[in-house]
């Protein structure tokens, strides 16, 4: 019976060898990420994407000049996408699904070239079942695209080092330039690429983990110069973007704190979106690095150098955000794949399945909400339904707070075809070239003549009027009384009626 099982497993593996190595990871990734794609409503960052993507290119240019310049190219890409396919929740997230699917397939190809076919296959399969792959593969933000481009650029680098030609280096240059435009921080992977190129020049390609036939010294020198030329476009394109983004940092990242040592220990769980799965990935990846020896240089440096560079910068400037480093996860999976390739295929599949099972609670949770912590969802859709069910002609709406990363106004407007008049707005975000609208400096005057107001307040409040601060709160309390309150997760909706009309 044991021999029969071994023969069956061997036959299955031989059959699998006829399938392109990228296909199983890609199919598994698209299946997992499409599952429940529209279950969680858009969260605050995705609402910013929706707001930006539905603006004209000219309005997007003004937005980039005010805030979020670093994400401007992604917003432009999403503008083209939404113009073609619409702005539903699923439509907004499909590009991320496609990007993660391609990333999984490319990872398998990279693993096959750096390790062997089994290593690439198991790396891709492991990547597919990580909760983090689903989380960022189901989000209308640039992280999945950055992950795909980081892996693509690395595949093209390995190809160019093995068989140098200007065409191959041009492909690498295009991938790196696109990576910089999509996600500036992902360019830290170039530190790993530079290290590999230098080692390949110094000792030869095999020492850098990219086995190739021996070349003359002149050819080795040309590799270095071609790599330097290849990164010129990214400097020309991403350089100005970096300079502009640096001037916007105080607004864009005012919620980020300086990095601390314990942030490093929490990183695996953050990027994997599961502490248990993140710990398992680190452990298996360490075994894979030990197995590969010098061949581990590329994937190890592609994981460690971006992390260490961002952490070092984050101790001085508030930059440390775990999701900014999602693009290093495939390289950790590549190392793990190398470890799994050293054991029997059934045992390796058991590890992949175990990672999937351990991540199931987190997979289920992230399909309920993308907010963090997941125990604190924000129900924009529920609040919008309350307003839609009770709205009358002439109603107005007021948000508190207005200038908040919760984007209360965007959340309500996204879910309402005909939202009430935003009575305090003097200039909307599009005209301002901003993510937030400007409000009336004298709220009492702007509210005059309004008989019914829908008040949307962040958090749960039994007395929502008391939660509105400053002159806006004073004007509302003086002119209106609370007719009814609807608590919703993360929000409170109240219908206010005019005192004069009573």
C-alpha positions in Angstrom: 0.0 0.0 0.0 2.8 2.4 0.9 4.6 1.7 -2.4 1.3 2.3 -4.3 0.9 5.6 -2.6 4.4 6.6 -3.4 3.9 5.6 -7.0 0.7 7.6 -7.2 2.4 10.7 -5.7 5.2 10.3 -8.1 2.9 9.9 -11.1 1.0 13.0 -10.0 4.2 15.0 -9.7 5.3 13.9 -13.1 2.0 14.9 -14.6 2.3 18.3 -12.8 5.8 18.8 -14.3 4.1 19.0 -17.8 2.1 22.1 -16.6 3.8 25.5 -16.8 5.3 26.2 -13.4 3.5 29.6 -13.2 0.0 28.2 -13.9 -1.0 26.5 -10.6 0.1 29.4 -8.4 -1.7 31.9 -10.7 -4.9 29.9 -10.7 -4.9 29.4 -7.0 -4.2 33.1 -6.4 -7.0 34.3 -8.7 -9.4 31.8 -7.1 -8.6 32.9 -3.6 -8.6 36.6 -4.2 -11.8 36.5 -6.2 -13.5 34.8 -3.3 -15.5 37.4 -1.4 -14.0 40.2 -3.5 -16.9 42.6 -2.9 -17.8 41.4 0.6 -15.9 44.1 2.6 -17.0 47.6 1.7 -14.5 50.1 0.5 -12.4 51.4 3.5 -11.0 54.9 3.9 -7.9 54.5 1.7 -10.0 52.9 -1.1 -12.5 55.8 -0.8 -9.5 58.1 -1.5 -8.7 56.0 -4.6 -12.3 56.3 -5.8 -12.4 60.0 -5.2 -9.2 60.5 -7.2 -9.8 58.0 -9.9 -13.2 59.6 -10.8 -11.6 63.0 -11.4 -10.4 64.3 -14.7 -6.6 64.2 -15.5 -6.4 67.9 -14.9 -8.1 67.6 -11.5 -5.7 64.7 -10.7 -2.8 66.9 -11.5 -4.1 69.6 -9.1 -4.6 66.9 -6.5 -1.0 65.7 -6.9 0.2 69.2 -6.4 -1.6 69.4 -3.1 -1.4 65.9 -1.5 -0.7 62.3 -2.5 1.7 63.0 -5.4 3.4 59.7 -4.7 0.2 57.9 -5.5 -0.7 60.2 -8.5 0.4 57.7 -11.3 -1.6 55.0 -9.7 -4.7 57.3 -9.5 -4.2 58.1 -13.2 -4.1 54.4 -14.1 -7.2 53.8 -12.0 -8.9 56.8 -13.8 -8.4 55.0 -17.1 -9.6 51.8 -15.6 -12.8 53.2 -14.0 -13.6 55.1 -17.2 -13.8 51.7 -19.0 -15.2 49.3 -16.4 -16.9 51.6 -13.8 -16.4 52.3 -10.2 -18.2 49.5 -8.4 -16.4 47.9 -5.4 -15.5 44.9 -7.5 -14.4 46.9 -10.5 -12.1 49.0 -8.3 -10.4 45.9 -6.8 -10.0 43.8 -9.9 -6.7 45.4 -10.9 -5.2 44.3 -7.6 -6.6 40.8 -8.1 -4.9 40.7 -11.5 -1.6 42.1 -10.2 -1.4 39.5 -7.4 -2.2 36.7 -9.8 0.6 37.8 -12.1 2.9 38.2 -9.1 2.3 34.6 -8.0 3.0 33.3 -11.5 6.2 35.4 -11.8 7.3 34.3 -8.4 7.0 30.6 -9.5 9.1 31.5 -12.6 11.7 33.3 -10.5 11.9 30.4 -8.1 12.3 27.9 -10.9 15.3 29.9 -12.2 17.0 30.6 -8.9 16.2 27.3 -7.1 14.4 24.6 -9.2 11.0 23.9 -10.5 9.7 22.5 -7.3 11.0 25.5 -5.3 9.2 27.9 -7.7 6.0 26.0 -7.6 5.8 25.7 -3.8 6.8 29.4 -3.4 4.0 30.5 -5.6 1.4 28.2 -3.9 2.5 29.4 -0.5 2.2 33.0 -1.6 -1.3 32.3 -3.0 -2.7 31.2 0.4 -1.3 33.9 2.6 -4.0 36.2 4.1 -1.8 39.2 3.1 -2.1 38.2 -0.6 -5.9 38.3 -0.3 -5.9 41.5 1.8 -3.8 43.5 -0.7 -5.1 41.6 -3.7 -8.6 42.8 -2.7 -7.8 46.4 -2.2 -8.0 49.3 -4.6 -4.6 50.6 -3.7 -1.1 50.3 -5.4 0.4 47.6 -3.2 -0.5 44.6 -5.3 0.8 46.4 -8.4 4.0 47.2 -6.6 4.4 43.6 -5.6 3.9 42.4 -9.2 6.4 44.9 -10.6 9.0 44.1 -7.9 8.9 40.5 -8.8 8.8 41.2 -12.6 11.8 43.5 -12.3 13.7 40.8 -10.4 12.9 38.2 -13.0 14.1 40.5 -15.7 17.3 41.3 -13.8 18.1 37.6 -13.5 17.4 37.1 -17.2 19.6 40.1 -18.2 22.4 38.8 -16.0 22.3 35.4 -17.5 21.9 36.5 -21.1 22.9 40.1 -21.4 21.5 42.2 -24.2 20.2 45.8 -24.5 16.7 44.5 -25.1 16.7 42.6 -21.9 18.1 45.5 -19.9 15.5 47.8 -21.6 12.8 45.5 -20.3 14.3 45.6 -16.8 14.5 49.4 -17.0 10.9 49.7 -18.0 9.8 47.5 -15.1 11.8 49.4 -12.5 10.6 52.7 -13.8 7.0 51.5 -13.5 7.7 50.3 -10.0 9.0 53.7 -9.0 5.9 55.4 -10.4 3.5 53.1 -8.7 5.2 52.9 -5.2 8.3 54.9 -4.4 9.2 52.9 -1.3 9.3 49.7 -3.4 12.3 51.1 -5.1 14.3 50.0 -2.1 14.4 46.6 -3.8 17.0 48.2 -6.1 19.5 48.0 -3.2 19.2 44.2 -3.5 19.5 44.4 -7.3 22.6 46.6 -6.9 24.2 44.1 -4.5 23.6 41.2 -6.8 25.0 43.1 -9.8 28.1 44.0 -7.9 28.6 40.4 -6.7 28.1 39.1 -10.2 30.7 41.6 -11.4 33.2 40.7 -8.6 32.9 37.0 -8.4 30.9 36.0 -11.4 27.1 35.3 -11.8 27.1 32.0 -9.9 28.2 33.7 -6.7 25.3 36.1 -6.8 22.7 33.3 -7.1 22.2 33.6 -10.8 24.0 30.7 -12.3 25.3 31.3 -15.8 28.1 30.3 -18.0 31.5 32.1 -17.6 32.0 35.4 -19.4 35.0 37.4 -20.0 35.8 40.3 -17.7 34.7 42.8 -20.4 31.3 41.3 -20.4 31.1 41.4 -16.6 32.0 45.1 -16.7 29.2 45.7 -19.3 26.7 44.2 -16.9 27.5 46.9 -14.3 27.3 49.7 -16.8 24.1 48.4 -18.4 22.5 48.2 -15.0 23.5 51.7 -14.2 22.0 52.9 -17.5 18.9 50.9 -16.8 18.1 52.7 -13.5 18.5 56.1 -15.1 14.9 56.3 -16.3 13.6 55.6 -12.8 15.7 58.4 -11.5 14.4 60.8 -14.1 10.8 59.7 -13.6 10.6 59.0 -9.9 13.1 61.6 -8.8 10.7 64.6 -9.2 7.9 62.6 -7.7 10.0 61.8 -4.7 10.9 65.5 -4.2 7.3 66.6 -4.4 6.1 63.8 -2.1 8.7 64.9 0.4 7.1 68.3 0.6 3.7 66.7 1.3 4.9 64.3 4.0 3.5 66.4 6.9 0.0 66.1 5.5 0.2 62.7 3.9 1.8 60.8 6.9 0.8 62.9 9.9 -0.7 59.8 11.5 2.6 57.8 11.3 4.9 57.5 14.3 8.7 57.0 14.3 9.8 53.4 14.0 10.7 51.4 17.1 12.4 48.0 17.5 9.2 46.2 18.3 7.9 47.3 14.9 10.4 44.9 13.3 9.0 41.9 15.3 5.5 42.8 14.3 6.3 43.1 10.6 5.9 39.5 9.5 2.4 39.4 11.0 1.6 42.8 9.5 2.6 41.9 5.9 1.2 38.4 6.1 -2.0 39.8 7.8 -1.7 36.9 10.3 0.8 36.6 13.2 0.8 32.8 13.1 1.2 32.6 9.3 3.8 35.3 9.3 5.8 33.4 11.9 5.5 30.2 10.0 6.7 32.0 6.8 9.7 33.4 8.6 10.7 30.1 10.0 10.4 28.1 6.8 12.1 31.0 4.8 15.1 30.8 7.3 15.4 27.1 6.5 15.3 27.8 2.8 18.0 30.5 3.1 20.3 28.0 5.0 19.7 25.4 2.3 20.5 27.8 -0.6 23.7 29.2 0.9 25.2 31.7 -1.5 22.3 31.3 -3.9 20.1 32.9 -1.3 21.7 36.3 -1.8 19.1 37.7 -4.1 15.9 36.7 -2.2 17.5 37.4 1.2 18.7 40.8 0.3 15.3 41.6 -1.5 13.6 40.9 1.9 16.1 42.4 4.4 17.5 45.4 2.6 14.1 47.1 1.9 13.0 46.4 5.5 16.2 47.7 7.0 16.3 50.8 4.8 12.7 51.7 5.6 13.2 51.0 9.3 16.4 53.2 9.4 14.6 56.0 7.6 11.5 55.5 9.8 13.5 56.1 13.0 14.2 59.6 11.8 11.2 60.4 9.6 7.7 59.0 10.1 7.6 56.5 7.3 7.2 53.1 8.9 4.0 51.6 7.6 4.0 47.7 7.4 1.9 47.6 4.3 4.5 49.6 2.4 6.7 46.5 2.5 4.2 44.0 1.1 6.4 43.7 -2.0 9.0 41.8 0.0 6.7 38.9 0.8 7.2 37.0 -2.5 10.9 36.9 -1.9 10.3 35.4 1.6 8.0 32.9 -0.1 10.8 32.1 -2.6 13.1 31.2 0.3 10.3 29.1 1.9 9.8 27.4 -1.4 13.5 26.4 -1.5 13.0 24.7 1.9 9.9 22.9 0.7 11.6 21.7 -2.4 14.0 19.8 -0.2 11.3 17.5 1.2 8.9 15.1 -0.5 6.1 16.8 -2.5 3.3 15.6 -0.2 5.1 16.9 2.8 5.6 20.3 1.1 1.9 20.4 0.2 1.0 19.7 3.8 3.0 22.9 4.8 1.2 24.9 2.2 -2.2 23.6 3.3 -1.3 24.2 6.9 -0.5 27.8 6.1 -3.8 28.1 4.4 -5.7 26.6 7.3 -3.9 28.7 9.9 -4.8 31.8 7.9 -8.5 31.0 7.5 -9.7 33.1 10.5 -7.8 36.1 9.1 -9.1 35.4 5.6 -12.6 35.4 6.9 -12.1 38.6 8.9 -10.6 40.6 6.1 -13.6 39.8 3.9 -15.8 41.4 6.6 -13.8 44.7 6.8 -10.5 46.2 5.7 -10.3 48.4 8.7 -7.7 47.8 11.4 -8.3 46.6 14.0 -10.9 44.4 12.4 -13.0 44.7 15.5 -13.6 48.3 14.6 -15.3 48.4 11.2 -16.8 51.6 9.7 -20.2 51.0 8.2 -20.5 53.7 5.5 -23.0 51.6 3.5 -25.3 51.2 6.6 -25.2 54.9 7.3 -26.0 55.7 3.7 -29.0 53.3 3.8 -30.4 55.1 6.8 -30.2 58.4 5.0 -31.6 57.0 1.7 -34.6 55.5 3.6 -35.6 58.7 5.3 -34.4 61.4 2.9 -36.8 64.1 1.7 -36.3 66.9 -0.9 -34.5 69.8 0.5 -32.6 67.8 3.2 -29.0 68.7 4.0 -26.1 66.7 5.4 -23.3 67.7 7.8 -20.2 65.7 8.6 -18.1 65.7 11.8 -15.2 65.7 11.6 -14.8 66.9 8.0 -11.0 66.9 7.8 -10.5 63.3 8.9 -8.9 60.2 7.3 -12.2 58.5 7.8 -13.5 60.4 4.8 -17.1 60.5 6.1 -18.4 62.5 3.1 -16.7 60.2 0.5 -18.1 57.1 2.3 -21.7 58.4 2.2 -21.5 59.9 -1.3 -20.1 56.6 -2.7 -23.1 54.7 -1.5 -25.8 57.3 -2.4 -26.8 58.1 -5.9 -28.4 61.3 -4.8 -26.9 62.4 -1.5 -28.4 65.3 0.4 -27.0 68.8 -0.1 -23.7 69.2 1.7 -24.8 72.4 3.2 -21.6 73.6 4.8 -19.3 73.1 1.8 -18.0 76.3 0.1 -15.6 74.5 -2.2 -15.5 70.8 -2.9 -12.4 68.7 -2.9 -12.2 68.5 -6.7 -12.1 72.3 -7.1 -9.6 72.6 -4.2 -7.3 70.0 -5.6 -7.6 68.1 -2.3 -9.2 65.1 -0.7 -11.2 67.3 1.6 -13.8 70.0 0.9 -13.6 73.5 2.5 -16.4 74.4 4.9 -18.3 77.6 5.6 -16.4 79.7 8.1 -19.7 80.9 9.6 -21.8 77.7 10.0 -24.8 79.5 11.5 -25.3 81.6 8.4 -24.9 78.6 6.0 -27.4 76.6 7.9 -30.0 79.3 7.9 -33.2 78.3 6.2 -32.5 74.5 6.4 -35.2 72.6 8.1 -33.8 69.0 8.2 -30.2 68.0 8.5 -28.6 64.5 8.5 -25.7 64.6 10.8 -23.0 61.9 10.3 -20.5 61.7 13.2 -17.6 59.3 13.6 -17.8 56.9 16.5 -20.8 55.9 18.6 -22.6 58.7 20.4 -25.9 58.7 22.3 -25.8 62.5 22.0 -24.4 63.1 18.6 -24.9 66.9 18.7 -22.6 67.1 21.8 -19.9 65.4 19.7 -19.7 68.2 17.2 -17.0 70.7 18.3 -16.4 74.4 17.7 -18.6 76.9 15.8 -20.2 74.1 13.8 -21.4 72.4 16.9 -22.6 75.6 18.4 -24.6 76.5 15.3 -26.2 73.0 15.1 -27.1 73.0 18.8 -28.6 76.5 18.5 -30.7 75.8 15.4 -31.6 72.1 15.6 -32.9 69.4 17.8 -32.3 65.6 17.5 -35.3 63.8 16.1 -33.8 60.4 15.8 -30.4 58.6 16.2 -29.2 55.5 14.3 -26.0 54.0 15.6 -23.9 52.1 13.1 -20.5 50.4 13.4 -18.0 53.2 13.6 -20.5 55.9 12.9 -23.6 57.6 14.2 -26.3 59.1 12.0 -28.8 61.6 13.4 -31.7 63.4 11.9 -31.9 67.0 13.1 -35.0 69.2 12.7 -35.1 72.9 12.9 -36.2 74.6 16.1 -37.9 77.3 14.1 -40.1 74.7 12.4 -41.4 73.2 15.6 
